Amino acid sequence: MSSPGYPSHWRRQSLPSYRGLNTPVSPPSSKPFVSYVAKERSAPLEPSLPPDRRLNEGLNERLQTLEVPSLDDLDEVDDPEIKDCQFIGSYNWTKKTHPTIIVPGKWQELLAPPYTVQPDMGIHYIDQNSYRMPSANLLPLIVAVNQKQKNEGTTPFPWGTIDFVTDRNGLRKLLRWIIGGEVKDFRIDAQLAGEKTVLLSRWEKRTRENFNGRTYGFQFEKASTAAASGCKEGCGHHRIITYDFNGLKMVVRYEVDACMPQPRTRLARKSEASTLDSLADAMSNMNLTTTVAPFSSNTMPALNIINAGTNVPQAATIELTTIAVYRREKFNWDEAYPQLFLSQTSHHFLAVHNRGQFISVEKRKLVSDPEFEKIHKSMKPALKKLRKILEIIQQVAVKHGTGGRLTFVCSDGELAVYQRRSQTSCLPDEAMSCFDLKQD
């Protein structure tokens, strides 16, 4: 399990070779609120995972050290706020051997707990993007956004006007460093694209991990959600949004746990039934048309695209969290709130259990919950500092230009900037050209 104050990765998907093992049995539909115990199943012997990577692998000399911004330097900075949030793309990974995404994909709709599930077992993903596209983990983000624009016949996304393209994970790591305390070591690779856009690539010492059998969150998610039609072969739904963070134009990717059921008219349900069933059948037979993404490189595999799924409104997104009843009062809302805020996830569901028997689900909304309002007020200084450190990071990246291959490493609470030895780009040249302002 993760150390206190850090969320575990229980929501990540099991690998396909273990599909069906340790899967919870859903409660009978006639009694949706009756505790129902899944049949015990033995966990398979897991193959050994690769050794952890070293935090400093591939790095040259240290260039400089960054300090947490002082509040004295932020007096004139406006209160931290996110505005003009827009959904711009999404995708599901598939279980195919060759990197393949479903665009726009869709995540699972929430059903009604409570019931009992078995502990989480097997291998799960920490960072599926880096596992499937290790040399270009931002490429699916770019492809999904561009594909959405193409499918809808709208104006190409103005990549060159963006200040940061990043995963939510990187923003949360920087925020933890700012807040201080027991900060886990981390690394974020960076590269300048175009005149000002900073690409922040997620870096993890391992992309997969074994469950230890002490958590129930992944099994709860599987039992509490229904797979979306047309995306039954999907695993891990990633959503991409853009917003203004006090003058910085951000593109942020994050993984979605579930979405609220989408209302349909009676006529729509009837007309969609045959279409969705056919789509699901086609997907199960892998007969949907697969195309190759327009970006290619000799140093990274091509990314395939399957057009399927539906766009989900931002107001329907849900973050699922589980906690044992004896730890309920110790739940760290100061850790949970930034996860919602930085991705503008609308709903937070906290499921309370006793050894896997779920007792209740506490539901909160990002924009109207009094608890979140108090936390936001208390976190204003840290969020101001996050805005400032992003500005400093951008200045460092611009200084080193498009040829710079920078890495930000936090070790023992100290954040330093390094130059990488390899000049390999984090994106193919054609994808990097999207950030040329002349094309926007």
PALO-399937 format. One record per residue (C-alpha): residue number from 1; residue in one letter; z, x, y. Coordinates in steps of 0.05 Angstrom, whole numbers, plus 5000, padded with zeros to 4 digits. Each point is the difference from the previous one (the first is absolute). Layout:
BEGIN
> num:residuo:Z:X:Y
> NUM:a:Z:X:Y
...
END
This chain:
BEGIN
> num:residuo:Z:X:Y
> 1:m:5000:5000:5000
> 2:s:4991:5021:5072
> 3:s:5059:5027:5038
> 4:p:5040:4952:5045
> 5:g:4962:4978:5061
> 6:y:4932:5011:4969
> 7:p:4962:4944:4964
> 8:s:4981:5011:4928
> 9:h:4927:4996:4979
> 10:w:5012:4943:4951
> 11:r:4943:4958:5027
> 12:r:4946:5049:4979
> 13:q:4953:4981:4943
> 14:s:5007:5022:4928
> 15:l:4943:5042:4973
> 16:p:4948:4962:4959
> 17:s:5016:5033:4933
> 18:y:5067:4964:5000
> 19:r:4976:4932:5021
> 20:g:5036:4944:4964
> 21:l:5060:5042:4979
> 22:n:5068:4979:5029
> 23:t:4966:4942:5036
> 24:p:5049:4945:5019
> 25:v:4988:4931:4971
> 26:s:4994:4949:5056
> 27:p:5046:4940:4996
> 28:p:4970:4936:4971
> 29:s:4961:4963:5054
> 30:s:5040:4937:4985
> 31:k:5065:5035:5018
> 32:p:4983:5049:5055
> 33:f:5072:5011:5023
> 34:v:5033:5011:4932
> 35:s:5021:5071:4981
> 36:y:4952:5024:4947
> 37:v:5010:5065:4962
> 38:a:4939:5041:4980
> 39:k:4995:5026:4930
> 40:e:5025:5071:4992
> 41:r:4945:5052:4990
> 42:s:5004:5074:4988
> 43:a:4975:5046:5053
> 44:p:4942:5046:4979
> 45:l:5007:5074:4999
> 46:e:4972:5022:5067
> 47:p:4953:5060:5006
> 48:s:5026:5058:5041
> 49:l:4982:4996:5073
> 50:p:4973:5059:5040
> 51:p:5053:5045:5031
> 52:d:5020:4987:5072
> 53:r:4959:5034:5054
> 54:r:5034:5049:5047
> 55:l:5011:4976:5071
> 56:n:4968:5064:5029
> 57:e:4940:5005:4953
> 58:g:4936:5021:5035
> 59:l:5034:5015:5066
> 60:n:4993:5060:5046
> 61:e:5048:5023:5053
> 62:r:5043:4953:5041
> 63:l:4968:4984:5067
> 64:q:5058:4966:5035
> 65:t:5062:4957:4992
> 66:l:5006:4930:5028
> 67:e:5065:4972:5028
> 68:v:5023:4928:4999
> 69:p:4984:4974:5070
> 70:s:5059:4993:5047
> 71:l:5019:4933:5030
> 72:d:5000:5035:5068
> 73:d:4925:5009:4992
> 74:l:4989:4926:4984
> 75:d:5033:4965:5059
> 76:e:4933:4976:5026
> 77:v:4973:4980:4932
> 78:d:4993:4925:4991
> 79:d:5039:4964:4946
> 80:p:4965:5011:4933
> 81:e:4955:4943:4982
> 82:i:4940:4986:4957
> 83:k:4947:4955:5028
> 84:d:4929:4978:4985
> 85:c:5011:5006:4925
> 86:q:4936:4984:4962
> 87:f:4983:5000:4926
> 88:i:4937:5044:4990
> 89:g:4994:5011:4926
> 90:s:5031:4999:4930
> 91:y:4985:5020:4929
> 92:n:5027:5002:4929
> 93:w:4994:5061:4956
> 94:t:4973:4985:4930
> 95:k:5020:5031:4934
> 96:k:4931:5030:4989
> 97:t:4997:5075:4986
> 98:h:4952:5012:5057
> 99:p:5031:4986:5069
> 100:t:4983:4927:5014
> 101:i:5028:4951:5051
> 102:i:4993:4925:5008
> 103:v:4985:4980:5072
> 104:p:5033:4961:5032
> 105:g:5039:4988:4936
> 106:k:5063:4958:5003
> 107:w:5072:5006:4979
> 108:q:5041:4953:4959
> 109:e:5026:4934:5025
> 110:l:5074:4988:4994
> 111:l:5029:4954:4948
> 112:a:5071:4972:4995
> 113:p:5058:5040:4970
> 114:p:5054:5006:4974
> 115:y:5000:5024:4928
> 116:t:5017:5062:4960
> 117:v:4955:5060:4990
> 118:q:5004:5065:4962
> 119:p:5013:5067:5034
> 120:d:4941:5039:5029
> 121:m:4971:5048:4949
> 122:g:4939:5044:4994
> 123:i:4961:5039:5052
> 124:h:4988:4974:5070
> 125:y:4961:5024:5061
> 126:i:5034:5031:5059
> 127:d:4934:5010:5038
> 128:q:4941:4968:4964
> 129:n:4951:5021:5055
> 130:s:5015:5074:4989
> 131:y:5001:4992:4925
> 132:r:4930:4969:4998
> 133:m:4970:5038:5059
> 134:p:5042:5064:5005
> 135:s:4951:5036:5046
> 136:a:4987:4941:5047
> 137:n:5057:4949:4997
> 138:l:4979:4970:5067
> 139:l:4929:4986:4977
> 140:p:5015:4931:4969
> 141:l:5030:4979:5067
> 142:i:4937:5019:5038
> 143:v:4954:4968:4948
> 144:a:5039:4935:4996
> 145:v:4999:4990:5076
> 146:n:4926:5016:5006
> 147:q:4983:4955:4941
> 148:k:5037:4942:5031
> 149:q:4960:5008:5064
> 150:k:4936:5005:4960
> 151:n:5016:4938:4958
> 152:e:5016:4959:5062
> 153:g:4941:5027:5041
> 154:t:5045:5021:5057
> 155:t:4998:5060:5046
> 156:p:5020:5066:4966
> 157:f:5073:5018:5008
> 158:p:5010:5048:5060
> 159:w:5032:5057:4961
> 160:g:4991:5050:5057
> 161:t:5046:4960:5046
> 162:i:5059:5004:4951
> 163:d:5057:5049:5011
> 164:f:5029:5001:4929
> 165:v:4976:4981:4931
> 166:t:5060:5002:4954
> 167:d:5040:4969:4944
> 168:r:5063:4962:5019
> 169:n:5036:5049:4954
> 170:g:4987:5058:5048
> 171:l:5028:4962:5060
> 172:r:5063:4982:4961
> 173:k:5010:5073:4980
> 174:l:4995:5022:5073
> 175:l:5048:4945:5021
> 176:r:5051:5022:4948
> 177:w:4995:5072:5026
> 178:i:5012:4974:5071
> 179:i:5061:4958:4979
> 180:g:5029:5060:4962
> 181:g:5054:5001:4947
> 182:e:4979:5016:4928
> 183:v:4925:5007:5010
> 184:k:4958:5014:4938
> 185:d:4950:5057:5007
> 186:f:4930:4975:5011
> 187:r:4930:5023:5018
> 188:i:4942:4967:5037
> 189:d:4931:5032:5004
> 190:a:4961:4990:5065
> 191:q:4930:5009:5026
> 192:l:4966:4983:5065
> 193:a:4939:4953:4997
> 194:g:4955:4992:5060
> 195:e:5031:5013:5068
> 196:k:5070:4974:4990
> 197:t:5011:4963:4933
> 198:v:5054:5031:4957
> 199:l:4992:4988:4925
> 200:l:5068:5003:4965
> 201:s:4992:5007:4925
> 202:r:5058:4982:4955
> 203:w:5025:5058:4956
> 204:e:5049:4990:4943
> 205:k:5027:5052:4951
> 206:r:4982:4950:4945
> 207:t:4954:4939:5001
> 208:r:5030:4967:4938
> 209:e:5070:4995:4972
> 210:n:5038:4972:4941
> 211:f:5044:4940:5009
> 212:n:5072:5014:4978
> 213:g:5016:4930:4974
> 214:r:5052:4988:5054
> 215:t:4958:4957:5047
> 216:y:4970:4931:4993
> 217:g:4955:4994:5061
> 218:f:4933:5014:4969
> 219:q:5012:4950:4944
> 220:f:5025:4950:5050
> 221:e:4936:5007:5040
> 222:k:4957:4991:4938
> 223:a:5039:4937:4979
> 224:s:5003:4971:5071
> 225:t:4927:5005:5018
> 226:a:4933:4974:4974
> 227:a:4939:5045:4997
> 228:a:4947:4980:5049
> 229:s:4935:4971:4972
> 230:g:4945:5051:5000
> 231:c:5049:5058:5004
> 232:k:5033:4998:4932
> 233:e:4977:5072:4986
> 234:g:5029:5023:5066
> 235:c:5063:5041:5006
> 236:g:5034:5015:5066
> 237:h:4977:4961:5061
> 238:h:4994:5040:5064
> 239:r:4994:4969:5069
> 240:i:4974:5032:5063
> 241:i:5019:4978:5070
> 242:t:4989:5026:5071
> 243:y:5048:4992:5058
> 244:d:5022:5028:5066
> 245:f:5065:5039:4997
> 246:n:5019:5010:5073
> 247:g:4931:5025:5018
> 248:l:4983:5035:4934
> 249:k:4945:4966:4961
> 250:m:5021:5001:4927
> 251:v:4966:4986:4934
> 252:v:5053:4992:4946
> 253:r:4993:4990:4925
> 254:y:5055:4973:4956
> 255:e:5010:4968:4932
> 256:v:5014:4925:4997
> 257:d:5047:4971:4948
> 258:a:4980:4927:5003
> 259:c:4973:4946:5046
> 260:m:5020:4929:5014
> 261:p:4959:4948:4962
> 262:q:4940:4980:5042
> 263:p:4992:4925:5013
> 264:r:4936:4968:4975
> 265:t:4972:4930:5009
> 266:r:4990:4958:4938
> 267:l:4925:5005:5009
> 268:a:5004:5075:5008
> 269:r:5042:5007:4937
> 270:k:4950:4960:4960
> 271:s:4939:5037:5026
> 272:e:5033:5068:4992
> 273:a:5024:4990:4929
> 274:s:4934:5014:4965
> 275:t:4982:5056:5048
> 276:l:5067:5036:4992
> 277:d:5001:4991:4925
> 278:s:4931:5028:4995
> 279:l:5020:5058:5045
> 280:a:5061:5014:4958
> 281:d:4958:4999:4936
> 282:a:4949:5046:5030
> 283:m:5055:5047:5023
> 284:s:5032:5001:4931
> 285:n:4932:5018:4971
> 286:m:4989:5051:5055
> 287:n:4933:4969:5017
> 288:l:5010:4997:5075
> 289:t:4951:5043:5039
> 290:t:5027:5069:5015
> 291:t:4971:5040:5058
> 292:v:5013:5071:5022
> 293:a:5034:5011:5067
> 294:p:4954:5030:5052
> 295:f:5041:5064:5005
> 296:s:4991:5056:4950
> 297:s:5018:5073:4994
> 298:n:4994:5057:4949
> 299:t:5075:5011:5006
> 300:m:5024:4929:4984
> 301:p:4979:4943:4953
> 302:a:4959:4942:5026
> 303:l:5039:4936:5012
> 304:n:4973:4936:4969
> 305:i:5007:4931:5032
> 306:i:5005:4931:4968
> 307:n:4993:4942:5050
> 308:a:5052:4948:4980
> 309:g:5063:4967:5024
> 310:t:5019:4966:5065
> 311:n:5030:5021:5067
> 312:v:5073:4981:5008
> 313:p:5029:4985:5069
> 314:q:5053:5047:5026
> 315:a:5050:4943:5005
> 316:a:4999:4993:4924
> 317:t:5020:5071:4982
> 318:i:5065:5011:4962
> 319:e:5044:5060:4986
> 320:l:5040:4990:4936
> 321:t:5066:5037:4989
> 322:t:5051:4994:4944
> 323:i:5074:5019:4999
> 324:a:5058:4993:4951
> 325:v:5051:4948:5021
> 326:y:5057:5051:5002
> 327:r:4960:5041:5052
> 328:r:4976:4941:5041
> 329:e:5047:5013:5059
> 330:k:4977:5072:5003
> 331:f:4926:4984:5007
> 332:n:4971:5047:5053
> 333:w:4966:4955:5051
> 334:d:4991:5060:5046
> 335:e:4954:5029:4947
> 336:a:4965:4934:4984
> 337:y:4984:4980:5071
> 338:p:4953:5058:5019
> 339:q:4960:4986:4937
> 340:l:4985:4930:5026
> 341:f:4993:5019:5073
> 342:l:4951:5057:4990
> 343:s:4954:4957:4957
> 344:q:5016:4934:5035
> 345:t:5014:4969:4932
> 346:s:5020:4928:5015
> 347:h:5050:4984:4945
> 348:h:5056:5037:4964
> 349:f:5027:4971:4934
> 350:l:5063:5032:4973
> 351:a:5011:4980:4927
> 352:v:5072:5008:4975
> 353:h:5013:5010:4925
> 354:n:5054:5014:4950
> 355:r:4973:5048:4948
> 356:g:4931:4970:5006
> 357:q:5020:4928:5004
> 358:f:4977:4978:5069
> 359:i:5049:4957:5038
> 360:s:4970:4988:5068
> 361:v:4944:5020:5047
> 362:e:5018:5010:5074
> 363:k:4941:4988:5045
> 364:r:4992:5028:5071
> 365:k:4944:5002:5051
> 366:l:4984:5061:5041
> 367:v:4992:4964:5066
> 368:s:5057:4950:4999
> 369:d:5057:5028:4958
> 370:p:5063:5014:5041
> 371:e:5018:5059:4955
> 372:f:4933:5033:5013
> 373:e:5006:4988:5074
> 374:k:5067:5038:5001
> 375:i:4971:5057:4959
> 376:h:4939:5006:5046
> 377:k:5045:5005:5060
> 378:s:5042:5054:4968
> 379:m:4938:5039:4977
> 380:k:4965:5000:5068
> 381:p:5020:5073:5015
> 382:a:4973:5024:4933
> 383:l:4936:4960:5006
> 384:k:4990:5029:5070
> 385:k:5008:5069:4970
> 386:l:4950:4983:4945
> 387:r:4949:4981:5053
> 388:k:5013:5066:5036
> 389:i:4995:5044:4938
> 390:l:4934:4967:4983
> 391:e:4975:5019:5069
> 392:i:5023:5072:4988
> 393:i:4967:5002:4932
> 394:q:4935:4977:5031
> 395:q:5004:5054:5053
> 396:v:5010:5053:4946
> 397:a:4940:4973:4960
> 398:v:4955:4998:5061
> 399:k:5020:5071:5018
> 400:h:4977:5026:4932
> 401:g:4936:4958:5001
> 402:t:4959:4970:4944
> 403:g:5001:5067:4962
> 404:g:5076:4999:4995
> 405:r:5032:4983:4934
> 406:l:5072:4986:5019
> 407:t:5060:4981:4958
> 408:f:5067:4973:5025
> 409:v:5057:5019:4954
> 410:c:5071:4975:5005
> 411:s:5048:5046:4963
> 412:d:5076:4996:5007
> 413:g:4991:4954:5059
> 414:e:4954:5048:5038
> 415:l:4928:4978:5015
> 416:a:4950:5057:5005
> 417:v:4924:5005:5008
> 418:y:4959:5043:4952
> 419:q:4927:5018:4993
> 420:r:4970:4987:4931
> 421:r:4961:5054:4965
> 422:s:4944:4954:4977
> 423:q:4949:4975:5050
> 424:t:4981:4941:4955
> 425:s:4996:4936:5040
> 426:c:5041:4939:4982
> 427:l:4938:4957:5005
> 428:p:4925:5010:4985
> 429:d:4958:5020:5061
> 430:e:4967:4932:5003
> 431:a:5067:4966:5004
> 432:m:5023:5048:5053
> 433:s:4939:4982:5042
> 434:c:5029:4930:5008
> 435:f:5048:5030:5050
> 436:d:4944:5025:5045
> 437:l:5007:4960:5065
> 438:k:4924:5001:5008
> 439:q:4996:4954:4940
> 440:d:5053:4950:5024
END
